[in-house]
Amino acid sequence: MSTERPREAFVLIGAGSTVFTPGLLSDLASSRTFDDVEVRLVDVVPEAAETMARLGRRIAEAAGSTMRVEAATDRREALKDARFVATTIAVGSADGWRADLDIPEAHGIHQTVGDSVGPGGVLRALRHVPELVAIATDIADVAPAAQLINYSNPLTANVRAVSKHTAVNAVGLCHGTMHTRAALAADLAGLGIDPDTVSARFAGLNHLGWLLDIRSGSRDLYPQLRELVEARAGGREAPASRREGVQSAVSADLMSTFGLYPAPGDRHVSEFFPGYLAFSQDGELGWGLQGGQDMTREYIDEKGRLWDSLRAQADGSEPLAPSRNQEAERLVAIAEALRTGSEHVELAVNVPNRGAIGNLPPEAVVEVPAVVGAHGIQPVSVGRLPEAIAAVLTARAHQQELTVEAAVTGARDVALQALTLDPLVPDAGTARRILDDAVAADPSHYDRFAA
């Protein structure tokens, strides 16, 4: 009988993620901290998990890593000995996300992403929250000491649901503020500021954080940032843009109104406010937002092409692609700090507030900096936000609380309340029609909400 000690497990649920999973496998294989772990890949599509496992074994061999990579079909079995569990599930897959855009659009509501807020974000939460709570319930039963890191959107509602209904230690991660910092640092480089010296501090909710401070060493860069935004930002008639930075029209308008620069880019922050997502005279979304909507639809549609390449890499008929997924890199850095006890400062994590932002509800899931190490993931208190910003975020947190309740209970009236309270939805009648259309289009996920 073998006396080999079971390997500590790193479990990825939703392993069919075409961008995140290869990045995670590459970053784990490149870290000697994880040479002794077993990576278990779980997906509702067994072929997706098997393909990623074959790819992972090729990646590990190329990196000289001794980590094991296996596909798993039984989630509870895969969770045994788990130290880390990452969730990247997409309930309804690409077709579900496309419907999150198409159904509201049929009622005159345009969204640029539709995966976090807006009626699309509510519909997505109604699908995702029950499954994530079920996953967390299994973790609590099989691996209660494991750290859950969720990436699935809507991030705020998902982490709130897990935190409210289970005892699992859960955080959410998103790359948005990291990209905003990089974009602004690149713009400031034109003023002779070394981008590598730029530090930033954000706080708020996922996909609507606010830049509290930006510096190069001890030098306050906010005055220079304001000047750049005023000089370069477009307005309502700005041309379609896919680039984030000081030229972003919506972010500039919000900074003018609220006094702080928002993150992470116009395609996300615009969905939190009424008025931006309307067509201009040329038949495109105004404020330069058409480019953001086009990006989302192209991303949804490219899933099949990515799978063809990943299968070829897994089988060895194509060379391995270089890893470019910074989000996976952040997860590995956090896991390294938790595993070794070395200290790591994280730009933004999504956690229950509990005073990290003084004037937001204590139960709300907020996005704030954190220190990671021997004592776990510790959010950094940022104090109080400006009252107008706190009012926007508090209203959103209350709406997301209703969304979570509807998703967990299946209560139609609460789901309608959550939809009606979204700023992009004009009235209760429209909310009712959106929900009824979702039920008709996908009864397997929404039949609980039928009239």
Buried (B, 14 or more C-beta within 10 A) or exposed (E): EEEEEEBBBBBBBBBBBBBBBBBBBBBBBBBEBBBEBBBBBBBBEEEBBBBBBBBBBBBBEEBEBEBBBBBBEEBEEBBEBBBBBBBBBBBBBBBBBBBBBBBBBEBEBBBBBBBBBBBBBBBBBBBBBBBBBEBBBBBBEBBEEBBBBBBBBBBBBBBBBBBBBBEBBBBBBBBBBBBBBBBBBBBBEEEEBEBEEBBBBBBBBBBBBBBBBBBBEEEEBBEBBBEBBEEBBBEBEBEBBBEBBBBBBBBBBBBEEBEBBBBBBBBBBBBBBEEBBEEBEEEBBBBBBBBBBBBBBEBBEEBEEEBEEBBEBBEEEEEBBEBEBBBBBBBBBBBBBBBEEEEBEBBBBBBBBEEBBEBBBEEBBBBBBBBBBEEEBBBBBBEEBBEEBBEBBBEBBBBBBBBBBBBBEBBBEBBBBBBBBBBBBBEEEBBBBBBBBBBEBBEEBBEBBEE
